[in-house]
Amino acid sequence: MELEAIYGAGFQPDGRDRDISVLCLYDTLTGKSEEIARFSQLVEAPQFTPDGSALYFNSRGLIWRYNLADGTARRIDTGLCGNCNNDHVLSPDGKLLAVSCGDSVSFSRIYVLPAEGGEPRLVTEKGPSYLHGWSPDGSTLAYCAFRSKESGPDIYTIPVSGGEERQLTRESGYNDGSEYGPDGTIWFHSTRTGLMQAWKMGPEGENQTQVTFDDNLNTWFPHVSPDGEKVAAISYHKGDSEPWEHLPHKNVLLRLFDPNGRNIRTAVELFGGQGTINVNSWSPDSRYFAYIKYELPEG
């Protein structure tokens, strides 16, 4: 898709906006990937709609819905939220969309709006707050937040209606990427033991348990499939970045493993990183997961 077709004539890209973004689906039954669409600008963080008919993603501060049947992309009206990052999540019933958006108060606060577009409602008064998860019962959002200059991010939850936030992690290091599995368990990644590793805990922060124990990889964004049987995550090679850095333009791995951390295998090797799978991108039938690989433009 060309820039003019999406943003209109006269759009001027800058920075990563010139990345060529390739939207792909990985089939866990065949072990093969299929290229679905190519975009001539930066596109990040695909997420399936609950009915499996479309993918939501972000591009240049806006949220888009990509129709899988005919390959068309439609911009979602996010009202005052015109600076959305790649931390967006659809509600379990698909009726609402939560976004992390930079505003005059903070680099990122969380808003909720109708999935088809409409006026956003602020959920987190404090920032920076970066959304990643929506509870299976639809009542709660999970996110990472910076609340002290002396520490890295910790994981919090808050009612979708707003109110008091609840801090779930207090360990040193970088605690991020919190999202819910189908059973209500919260999955996240953390540097508390050195390299970035996948972790999980109960919905109240109880029983925090390390799941991956890699010696040469930093593993981010563990995404549990809807059937609860598989986890997909993105891994950086040790030395390509600091454990807390989620950088673009790196040779990375998309790996699958069981919820207990066993049976780890590499599904895809690609040029990507930031934007590839920031949010849960499993299809509702747990067969596919969506991801984005990147190519650098010539010249």
C-alpha positions in Angstrom: 0.0 0.0 0.0 1.3 3.4 -0.9 1.5 6.4 1.5 -0.8 8.5 -0.7 -3.5 5.8 -0.7 -3.6 5.8 3.1 -2.6 9.3 4.3 -3.3 11.4 1.3 -1.1 13.3 -1.2 1.6 15.4 0.4 2.4 13.1 3.3 6.0 13.5 4.3 7.6 10.5 6.1 10.4 10.8 8.6 12.6 8.4 10.6 11.1 4.9 10.6 8.1 6.0 8.6 10.2 5.0 5.5 10.5 1.4 6.8 8.8 -1.1 4.5 6.4 -3.1 6.7 5.4 -6.6 5.7 2.3 -8.0 7.5 2.6 -11.8 7.9 0.6 -14.7 9.3 2.4 -17.7 10.8 0.5 -21.0 10.6 1.3 -23.3 13.6 -0.1 -26.3 11.8 2.1 -26.1 8.7 5.0 -24.2 10.3 5.0 -21.7 7.4 4.5 -18.0 7.1 2.4 -16.1 4.5 2.9 -12.5 3.5 -0.5 -10.8 3.7 0.3 -7.2 2.8 3.1 -4.8 2.3 3.1 -1.2 3.4 5.4 1.6 2.3 5.5 3.1 5.8 5.9 2.0 9.4 3.1 -0.3 10.6 3.2 -1.9 14.0 1.6 -4.3 16.5 -1.1 -6.3 14.6 -4.0 -7.7 16.7 -6.8 -9.9 15.5 -10.4 -9.0 16.1 -12.3 -11.6 18.2 -14.1 -12.8 15.1 -10.9 -13.2 13.1 -12.0 -11.1 10.2 -9.6 -8.2 10.6 -6.4 -6.9 12.2 -6.0 -3.7 14.1 -2.6 -2.0 13.9 -1.0 1.4 14.5 0.8 3.6 12.0 2.1 7.2 12.5 0.0 7.8 15.7 -3.2 6.5 14.2 -5.1 3.1 14.6 -6.2 1.2 11.5 -8.4 -1.8 10.8 -7.2 -4.1 8.1 -9.9 -6.3 6.5 -8.4 -9.8 5.7 -11.1 -10.6 3.2 -10.4 -7.8 0.7 -7.1 -6.3 1.9 -8.4 -2.8 2.6 -7.3 -0.6 5.5 -9.6 1.8 7.3 -8.5 4.4 9.8 -10.3 4.3 13.1 -11.5 7.7 14.4 -9.7 8.0 17.8 -10.8 11.6 18.4 -8.3 13.5 20.5 -6.0 10.5 20.6 -3.9 11.3 17.5 -0.6 10.2 19.0 -1.2 6.5 19.7 1.8 4.2 20.2 2.0 0.5 19.6 0.2 -0.5 22.8 -3.4 -0.9 21.9 -5.8 -3.7 22.8 -9.3 -4.8 21.8 -11.8 -5.8 24.5 -12.7 -9.5 24.7 -16.0 -8.9 23.0 -14.4 -6.7 20.3 -16.7 -3.7 21.1 -14.1 -1.4 22.7 -10.5 -0.4 21.9 -8.0 0.7 24.5 -5.0 2.8 23.4 -1.9 4.3 24.9 -1.7 7.8 23.7 0.8 10.7 24.3 -0.9 13.9 25.4 -0.1 17.3 26.9 0.2 15.6 30.4 2.4 12.6 29.6 4.2 10.5 27.0 1.5 8.0 27.4 -1.8 7.6 29.1 -4.6 5.0 28.5 -7.9 5.8 26.9 -10.9 3.6 25.9 -13.2 4.2 22.9 -15.6 2.3 20.7 -13.7 -0.2 18.5 -15.4 1.3 15.4 -14.3 4.8 16.4 -15.5 7.5 18.7 -14.7 9.8 21.5 -12.0 8.4 23.8 -12.4 8.3 27.6 -9.4 8.7 29.8 -8.7 5.7 32.2 -5.3 6.4 33.8 -4.9 9.9 35.3 -1.2 9.2 35.8 1.5 8.6 33.2 3.5 7.4 31.6 1.2 4.3 31.4 1.6 1.8 28.6 -1.3 -0.6 28.0 -0.8 -4.3 27.1 -3.7 -6.4 28.5 -7.4 -6.6 28.9 -8.8 -9.2 31.4 -10.9 -12.0 30.0 -14.0 -10.8 31.9 -13.6 -7.4 30.4 -13.4 -5.6 33.7 -9.7 -4.7 34.1 -6.7 -3.4 32.2 -3.1 -4.4 32.8 -0.2 -2.0 31.9 3.3 -1.0 32.8 3.9 2.4 34.3 6.8 4.6 35.4 5.9 6.1 38.8 9.4 6.9 40.1 12.5 8.5 38.4 14.6 6.1 40.5 13.2 2.9 39.2 12.1 1.2 36.0 8.6 0.4 35.1 6.3 -1.8 37.2 3.1 -3.6 36.4 -0.3 -2.2 37.4 -3.9 -2.9 36.9 -6.9 -0.6 36.9 -10.7 -1.0 36.3 -11.8 -0.3 32.7 -14.1 2.3 34.2 -11.1 4.1 35.8 -10.3 4.6 39.5 -7.4 3.6 41.7 -4.5 1.7 40.1 -3.0 -1.3 41.8 0.7 -2.0 41.7 1.5 -5.7 41.2 5.3 -5.8 40.9 7.9 -4.2 43.1 11.1 -6.0 42.2 14.1 -4.2 40.8 14.6 -4.2 37.1 12.3 -3.7 34.1 8.9 -5.2 34.5 6.7 -4.7 31.3 4.5 -6.2 28.7 1.7 -7.4 31.0 -1.2 -9.1 29.4 -3.8 -11.7 30.4 -3.9 -15.4 29.4 -7.4 -16.9 28.9 -7.4 -18.2 32.5 -6.8 -14.7 34.0 -3.1 -15.3 34.6 -1.0 -12.2 33.8 2.1 -12.8 31.6 4.9 -10.3 31.4 8.7 -9.9 30.9 11.3 -8.8 33.4 15.0 -8.2 33.8 14.9 -9.0 37.5 17.2 -12.0 37.1 19.6 -10.4 34.5 18.5 -10.9 30.9 14.9 -10.2 29.9 12.8 -13.3 30.5 9.2 -14.3 30.3 7.2 -14.5 33.6 3.7 -15.0 34.8 1.7 -14.3 37.9 -1.8 -14.4 39.3 -4.3 -11.6 38.7 -3.5 -10.0 42.1 0.3 -10.3 41.6 0.6 -13.5 43.5 3.0 -16.4 42.6 5.3 -14.5 40.3 7.1 -17.3 38.3 9.9 -17.2 35.8 9.0 -19.2 32.6 12.1 -18.8 30.3 15.7 -19.3 31.4 17.7 -18.2 28.4 21.4 -17.7 28.6 21.9 -15.9 25.2 18.5 -14.3 24.4 16.4 -11.5 25.8 12.8 -12.5 25.5 9.9 -10.0 25.3 6.1 -10.0 25.0 5.0 -13.6 25.9 1.6 -13.9 24.2 -0.6 -16.8 25.2 -2.9 -18.4 22.6 -6.7 -18.2 23.2 -6.8 -22.0 23.9 -4.1 -21.5 26.5 -1.8 -24.2 24.9 0.9 -22.1 23.3 3.0 -19.0 23.9 4.6 -16.8 21.3 7.4 -14.4 22.1 10.0 -12.3 20.5 13.7 -12.8 21.4 16.8 -10.6 20.8 20.2 -12.1 20.6 22.3 -11.2 23.7 24.7 -8.4 22.8 22.5 -6.9 20.1 20.8 -4.8 22.7 20.7 -4.2 26.4 18.2 -6.4 28.2 15.8 -3.5 28.7 16.0 -2.2 25.1 13.3 -3.1 22.7 14.9 -1.8 19.6 13.9 -1.8 15.9 16.1 -3.0 13.0 17.5 -6.2 14.6 17.7 -9.8 13.6 15.3 -11.4 16.0 13.5 -14.7 16.7 9.8 -15.4 17.1 9.6 -18.5 19.3 6.9 -20.8 20.5 6.8 -22.6 23.8 4.4 -24.4 26.2 2.9 -22.4 29.1 5.3 -24.2 31.5 8.3 -22.9 29.4 9.1 -26.3 27.9 9.3 -27.3 24.2 10.8 -24.1 23.1 11.3 -23.8 19.3 12.0 -21.1 16.8 9.1 -20.4 14.5 10.5 -17.4 12.5 13.8 -15.7 12.1 13.4 -12.1 10.8 14.5 -8.5 10.6 12.3 -6.7 13.1 12.0 -5.9 16.8 10.1 -2.9 18.0 6.6 -3.2 16.3 6.8 -6.8 15.4 4.5 -8.3 18.0 4.0 -5.7 20.8 0.5 -6.9 21.5 -1.2 -10.3 21.5 -1.6 -11.2 17.8 -3.1 -14.8 18.0 -6.0 -15.6 15.8 -9.2 -16.6 17.8 -8.8 -20.2 16.7 -5.2 -20.3 18.0 -3.9 -21.5 14.7 -2.2 -18.4 13.5 -0.3 -15.4 14.9 0.3 -12.2 13.0 3.6 -10.3 13.0 5.4 -7.6 11.0 8.8 -7.9 9.5 10.7 -4.9 8.2 12.8 -4.0 5.2 14.9 -0.9 4.8 14.2 1.3 1.8 17.0 1.6 -0.8 19.0 4.8 -0.8 
